[in-house]
Amino acid sequence: MAYSHSVKYFNTLNSTFCALDTAEDQTVYSEYSTLGVSKKVYANSSLTTPITGYQYIKFGGNIYEMNFVTGEINNLSLVQCPIPAVKIYRITIPAETTSYVRWTECDGNVYPVTELIYDKMRTIDVQAVLNSVSASSIASIQIVGDCVPFPDCICSYYVSTTTTTTTLSPIDFTLSTVCEGLGFNGDGKITATSFSGGSGTYQSIGIGTSPLDAYNATPTNLSGASTFDFTSLINDEYWIILRDNTSAYKLKSINVACNLTTTTTSTTSTSTTSTTSTTSTTSTTSTTSTSTTSTTTAAPLCSYNGGSAVISYITSTTTSTTSTSTTSTTTTQAPTTTTTTTTTTTQAPTTTTTTEAGTTTTTSTSTSTTTTSTSTTTTSTTEAPNTFSIALGNSVGGVCAMSVLRIVAATNNSTNLAGAVGSALYRQPQNILVTGYDFVGEYDGFSVVGDVYNLNSSTGVVGSTTSISC
C-alpha cells in the first residue's frame, strides 16, 4: 500500500530558500505512513520511480539530507531554517591559566571541548555561529570578523589600525535594482551606493551569482567613485563584493526579477458597400482581413566570466496571416413589359376586322463568382541543450567519492564529458557556470566511468585527462 506525503525536495539550502521556498507543497509516495530516516520516497503511487537527483528533503517542518542517487532519506541536516549568522570569534585567556572552549561551526558541526594552554596557545580565532561560543569565566570572547553564512562560509576580519586599539566598523553599502528599457529578462540593473565603514577608501567592486563567484571575479576599479551600476542582468540572485584599499571586503546579495514580455498585435478591418438603384439592381461587396503577429522573447542564456556579462537571446517567432475575400456579383432582373394594342373596329355591312395586341417578355440571368485565399503559418523552435551527469571534487579521490553530483551542459553541446574537453560546463537547469572544483568525472547514475579530467576552477573549462580512473 502506498501513502502520500507533502514535502519539499531541493538542492540548495541557503537564506534565499529559507525566505522564499520552504512550503511543503510537493506530493511524494512511500510504503510508510510516516516519513523518517532510511525511508525512500517515490514520484508515483505504484512505488516504481524513486525521487532522485536531490540533496535535501523537508517535511514536518524539518530539513533532512537525501541520497542523491537512491531517493532515500538520510540524517537530519545540521543546518535548519533560518540560516544562522556566522562571525569570527577571538577567545583569549590570561597567562598561567587554562580554559575550555566550545562552539558551533558554520556548517552546523559542534566542536568538542578544547583547552587553551598558557605557554603554547593563549589566544585562538574560530569561525562560529553567532552566540554559540562558550568558555570558562576567565576567558574573554570578542567578535573580530564577519562571515557569509552557510553554505558558503567565507569570512573576513574587521580592519584595525596599527597605532591604536580602535576597531574600524565593517564595510557596508546599499543595493537596489530596477528593470530598464522594456523590462525584458536581461534588462536588469543593480546599483551599489552609500559605501561606509572599513578604511573609507573603496578600491574595487565585483559581481557573481554566488559569494564564491563574486569573491573570485575580476574586480572593477572604482577610481574614487561612490556608486556603481551593473547592467543587462538576467533574472537571478546576484552577490556584490566591495573592497577597500586594505583588502577588507563586504558581500551582499539582491535578486533581479524582470518580467518576460510577450507582445501581440491584432488588426481587423471590415468594409461593406451596398447600392440600390431604381432599376431593381443591388450590389453587395464584403471584405474581411485579419493579421496577427506574436513574438515571444525567451529567457537569455548568460555566461558570467567574472565581471563582464555575455548575453544570448533565443527568439521564437510565430506569424499567422489569414485573408478572406468574398464577392457577391450583381444580379439584375429586367422589367417585364406587356404591350396591348386595340385597333378600332369599323363595322361595315358585311365586314368585321379585329386586331389583337401581341405580348413581349424579357428576362436577364445572374452570374455569381466567389474567391477565397488560404492562410500560412510558420513556426521556429529552438531545442534544449544536451545534458549529462558529472561528479566534482578538488582531488581525484574527491571525484571518486561522488559527494558532489551535478547535471550539466557543455558550451559545445557535447553529450558526454570526453567530448566536452576545451568547453565550459554549466549546471542545468539553473544555467550556472560550474566553478570551485579542480577535477571532474562522468557519472552514469551508479559510479564514475572513464578517466577523471582536470577542470579549471575559475572558468569551468574541461582540461586534459588525468589518465586516472575510479
N, C-alpha and C positions, 0 to 999 in steps of 0.2 A: 504494500500500500504506500502511496506517495502522499506526503504532506507539503503544503505550500507555506512559504515564509516570505515576509517582506524584509528586504535587506538593501544595502548599498555596497556594490563591489567596485574597486577603483585601483589606480596605480600610484598616484602622487598624494602623499599625506603632508600637507603644509597649511599655512594660515589661510590661503585662499580657499582651499577645500573646506576647512572648518567654518569659514564665514559664509560660504555660498552654497555648498553642495552636500550637506550632511543628511538630507531627508532619506529615510529608508523606503524608497519608492520603486524598487525593482523586485520582481517576483522570482523566486527560485524554488526548487523542489528537493525533498530529501526523504529518505526512508525513515527518518526520525521525526517525532512530533515536536521535539525541541532541538535547536542547533547548539553545537559546542565543539570543543577541540577534538580533532581526529575524525570529525564527521564530514562527509562530502556533500556538495550541493550540485544540482543539475539544472539545466535550462528547460527540460521537458518533464512532464509528469510520468512518462514511461521510464525515467531514470537511465537513459542511454547516452545523453550528451552532457558531460560534466562542464561546469563553468571553469574555463582555463584562461590563462593569459593575464591574470590579475594578481597583485601583490597584497591587497588588503580587502577585508570584508567587514562591514559594520552591521550589527544587529543588536537589538535590546539596548541601544544607546552606547555600546562599547565597540572599539575597533580591534579586530584580530588580524594577525598576519595570515596569508593564504598561500598554499602551494601553487606556484605559477603554472605547473605542468599538469597536476592531477585534479585540482579543484578542491583539495582537502583543506579544512580549517586548521590552522596552526595556533600557536600560543597567543595570548592577549598581547597586543602591541604595548611596548614600554612607553610610547608617546600617545597621548589621547588629546582630543579637542577639549578646550582651546590649547593651541600650541604655546607652551610657556616661554617667557622671555629668558634670555641667557646672557650672563655677564662674565667678565674676567675678575676673579676674586684674588686678593693677596692676603695670606694668613701669616702673621709674624708672632714670634714668642720672644721673651727676654732671654738673656744669657743664663746658662746653667738651669734651664727649665725644660720640660717636655710637655707635649700636648697631643691629644688625638685630633684628627680632622676627618670629617665625613661630608660627602657632597654628592649631588646627582648630576651626571654628565648631560650634555646637550641631547644625546641620543636616548636618554632615559635610564642608562645604567647607573646603579648606585655603587660608589667605591667603598671598600671596606675600611676599617679603622687603620689610620696611618700615624706613626709617631714622628714629630719633628725633634731631632736630636740637636742640642745646643751647639756642639762642636763641629757639626757637619752641615746641617741644613736648618737654619732658624727661620727662614722665610721660603714659602712656596707660592706660586701662582697657579690657579686652576680655572678651567672653563666649567662653569656650573650654572644650573637652573637657578633663577632668581629666588632668594631666600631659602636655598636648600643646604647652605654651608653651616656646619656646626663644629665647635671646637671647645676646649676647656676654657674656664673663665679667665685664665692668664693670657690667652691669645687675643690679638687684635685682628679684626676682619674688616677689610675695606674693598670697595669696587674700584678697579683701576682700568677697566676697558669694557667695550660693548661688543655684542655678537649678533650675527644674523641667526635666528632660531632654526630649529630642525626643519628640513633635513640638511641644510647647507652648513650651518655651524661654523661660519667664518667669523673670526674675531680680530679686533684691533684695539691697541692700548690708547687711552686718553693721552693727549700731549701735555707734557710738563716742561716748565722752563728749567734751565740748568743753574740759575742763580738764586732761585727762591724755592720754597716748598709749595707754591701755589699750583694747583692742578687746573689746566685750562678746561673750559667746558667743551663737550663733544661737538663735532661738526654737525650742523643741521641745515636743512633747506626745505623749500616748499615745492611740491609738484602739482601741476594742473594739466588737464587735457581738453582739447576741442577737436571737432571734425571740420576740416577745411573743405573748400570747393563745394561739390555737390553732396558731400558726406558719404562717399563710397567707402567700402572696406579697402583701406590703403591710403585714405586721406587724413589719417590721424596725426595729431601734433601734440607732443608733450613739452611743456615749458618748465624749466627748473629756475627758481628765483629765490630771493630772500636768504642768501647764504649767510651763515652765522657760525660762531664757535671756532674751535681749532686755533690756528695761528692768526687767522684773519686775512691771510693771503691765499687765495684759492687758485691752484695751478692748473688743474685739468678736470675733465668730466668724461664719462663713458656710459655706454648703454648695452644691455643684453637681456635675453629672455629668462635668465636665472641669475642669482647672485654670483655664481662662479663665472658665467659668461661675461657679466659686466666687469668683474674683477680682472679677467684676462683680456678684455677688449683693448684695442689700441686707443689710448686716451686722446682726447681733443684738447689742445692747449687753449685755455680761456683768455690769455693775454690781457688780464685785468678786467674782463667782462664780469658783470654781476648777475647776468641772466643768460640762459642758453635754450635754444629750441631744437628738438628732434622732430623731423617732418617725414611725411609719406610713410607712415607706420600702419601696418595691418593690425587687425584685432588680435590682441594678446595681452598677457601681463608682462610689463617691462620693469627691469631693475636699473636704477640710475646710481652711479658711483661718483662722488665728489671728493677730490683730494686737495689738501692744502700743500704748501711748499715744504712741509716736514714729512710728507708721505702719509700723514694721518688721513683717514677717509671715513665716509659715511655711505651706507647703502640704503636706498628706499625704493619702494615699488608702487606702481599705479597701473590700472587697466585701461586699455584703449578699446572702445566699442563704437564703431561707426557702422550704421546700418547699410546692408547691401541694398542697392536701388534698382528697381525694375520700372521701366517707362513703357507705357502702352499708349499709342495714339490711334484713334479710330475716327474716320470721317465718312459720313453718309450724305449723299446728295440725291434728291428726287425732284424730277421736273415733269409736269403734266400739262399738256395743251389740249384744249377742246374747242372746236369751231363748228358752229351750226349755221347754215345758210337757208335762205327761203326756198332753195331748190331741193330741200329734204336731203342734204348731204352732211354727214357727220364724220369728222376725222379725229382720232384719239392717238396720241403718241406718249408712251411712258418709258423712262429710262432710270434705272437704279444702279448706282456704283458704290461699292464698299471696299475700302482699303484698310487693312490692319497690319501694323508693324510692331513686333515685340522684340525687345533687346534685353537680355539678362547678362549682367556682368558678374561672374562668379568670384569667390574669394581668391586673392592672389596667392601665388607661391612666393614665399620670402626666404632668402638665404642671408643670414646676418653674418658678416665677416669681421665683426669686431670694430664697429664704428661707422661703417657705411652700409646702407640698406640697399639690396638689389631686389627689385620687384618685377615679377612677370604676371601679366593678366591673361586669364583664359576666358575667351568670349564665346558664347553660344548664341547664334542669331537665327531666328525663325521669321520668314517673310511669307505672308499669305495674301493673295490678291484674288478677288472674285468679281467678275463683271457680268452683268446680265442685261441684255437689251432686247426688248420685245416691241415689235411694231405691229399695230393692227391697221390694216390697209382700208382705205375709204371704200365704202360700198354706196354707190349712187344709183338710185332707182328712178328711172324716168317716169314722168307722169303718164297716166293713161288718158288718151284723148278720143272722144267719141263725137263724131260729126253727123248730124242728121239734116238732110235737106228735103224739104217738102215743096214740090212743084205744083203750081196752080193747075187745077183740073178744069178744063173748059168742056162742058157737056154740049156736044153737038147733037143733032137729032139722032145720029146713029153711031157716034164715035166717042169712046172714053179713053183718055190717056192717063196712066198712073206711073210716077217715077219715085222709087223708094231709095232713101239715102243709104250710103254704104257705111261700114264701121271699120276703123283702123286702130289697132292696139300695138304699142311699142314698149318692150321691157329690156333693161340692161342688167348683165350679171356681175357678181362681185369676185374679187381676187384677194386672197389672204396669204401673206408671207411672214414667217417667224424665224428670227436669227438668235442663237444662244451661243455664248463663248464660255469655255470651262476654266476652272481655277488651277493654279500650280503652287505647290508648297515645297520649299527647300529647307532642310534641317541639317545643321552642322553639330557634331558631338565630339567632345574631347575625352578620350579614355583615361581611366585611373592608372597610376604608375604601377610597375611590377614591384612586389614586396617579397622579402624573405626574412627569416629569423636569425639572430646572432646572439652570441654570448660575449660579454665585455669584461675586461679586467686590466689592472695595472701590472700584471705579470702573466706569464703563460699559465702558471698554476691557478691564478685567479680566473682566467677564462675557462679552464677545465672544471673548476668548481661550480660553474653555471649559476653564480649568485646574482648576476645582473643579466637579464634576458630582455631583448628588445625586438620589435618588428620594425624593419627599416626599408627604405627605398634608396637606390643609388642614383646619382645625377646622370649616369649614362644609361639608366633604366635596365640595368642587368637583372637577371632572375636569380643570381647566386653571388656569393661573396667572391669567389675566384674571378668572376667576370667583372667585379667592381674595382679591381686594382687601379689606382690613379683617380678614382672618383670619390666624392664626398658622400657620407651616409646621413640620411635624415630619418628621425624617428617618425613612425606613422601610427595613427592618422594625424598626430599633432603637427607634423612637418617641421620638427625642431632639429637643428644640427646636432649630431652626436659628438660630444666633446668630453674631455676629462679622463679619457682612458687611452692606454698605450698599446693594448693588444686586443684582437678580435678574432673570433672563430665562428663558423656557420653552425647553427643549431637546427636539428631536424625534428624537434619535438620530443626527443628522448636523450640525446647526447650531442656533444660537439663532434662534427665529422670533418675529415680532411685536416689540412695544416692550419696552424694558428698564424695569423698575419699581423704585421706591425700596423699601428694606427696612429695618425697624427692627433695628439690630444687637443690641439687648438683648432685645427681646420676640419677635422673629421674625415680626412682623406685616407683611404686604404693604401698601405705601403706594400713592401715586398713580403714574401712568405718567410717565416722563421725556420721552415723545414722541420718543425716540431709538431707532432700531433698528440691529441689527448689519449 
